[in-house]
Amino acid sequence: MKTQELKIEGMSCHHCVMAVRKELGKLENVKVENVQIGSAKVQYDESKVDEKKLAAAIEEAGYKLVN
C-alpha cells in the first residue's frame, strides 16, 4: 500500500471536504485517511489504482488534483 498526500485545488469549505471524501471513498483498494481543505491523505494499492483514478474521483466531486 502506498500512502500519498494529494493536493486539491478549489476546496473552500466543509462541504468540499465531505464531497471529496465521498468520491475517494467509492474507489476500491483506496483507504481515505484524512481530507481537509486543499488536500487529502490516502493509502492505495498501486497495482490496482493509479493517480488517474484518484484524479477522476476528485474531479467527479468538482475539484482538481494538482499533484
C-alpha positions as CSV (number, residue, x, y, z in Angstrom):
1,M,0.0,0.0,0.0
2,K,1.3,3.4,-0.9
3,T,0.4,6.5,1.2
4,Q,0.1,9.8,-0.6
5,E,-0.8,13.3,0.2
6,L,-2.9,14.7,-2.6
7,K,-3.1,18.5,-3.2
8,I,-6.5,19.6,-4.4
9,E,-7.5,22.9,-5.9
10,G,-10.9,24.6,-5.5
11,M,-11.9,23.4,-2.0
12,S,-13.1,26.1,0.4
13,C,-15.4,24.6,3.0
14,H,-16.6,21.6,5.0
15,H,-18.9,20.6,2.1
16,C,-15.9,20.4,-0.2
17,V,-14.2,18.1,2.3
18,M,-17.2,15.8,2.5
19,A,-17.6,15.7,-1.3
20,V,-14.0,14.7,-1.9
21,R,-14.1,12.2,1.0
22,K,-17.3,10.6,-0.5
23,E,-15.9,10.3,-4.1
24,L,-12.5,8.9,-3.0
25,G,-14.3,6.5,-0.6
26,K,-16.1,5.0,-3.6
27,L,-12.9,3.7,-5.1
28,E,-11.9,0.1,-4.4
29,N,-8.5,-0.5,-2.9
30,V,-8.3,3.1,-1.6
31,K,-8.4,4.0,2.1
32,V,-9.1,7.6,2.9
33,E,-7.0,8.6,5.9
34,N,-7.7,12.4,6.1
35,V,-9.4,15.1,4.0
36,Q,-9.1,18.8,4.7
37,I,-9.4,21.9,2.7
38,G,-6.8,21.7,-0.1
39,S,-5.6,18.2,0.5
40,A,-6.4,14.5,1.1
41,K,-4.2,11.8,2.5
42,V,-4.9,8.3,1.1
43,Q,-3.5,4.8,1.1
44,Y,-3.9,2.7,-2.1
45,D,-2.8,-0.4,-3.8
46,E,-0.6,0.8,-6.7
47,S,-1.2,-2.4,-8.6
48,K,-4.9,-1.7,-8.8
49,V,-5.3,2.1,-8.5
50,D,-3.3,4.8,-10.3
51,E,-3.2,8.6,-10.0
52,K,-5.6,8.9,-12.9
53,K,-8.3,7.1,-10.9
54,L,-7.7,9.3,-7.9
55,A,-7.8,12.5,-10.1
56,A,-11.1,11.3,-11.7
57,A,-12.7,10.8,-8.3
58,I,-11.6,14.3,-7.2
59,E,-12.9,15.8,-10.5
60,E,-16.2,14.0,-10.0
61,A,-16.5,15.9,-6.7
62,G,-15.9,19.1,-8.6
63,Y,-12.3,19.8,-7.8
64,K,-8.9,19.4,-9.4
65,L,-5.9,17.3,-8.4
66,V,-2.7,19.5,-8.6
67,N,0.0,16.9,-7.8
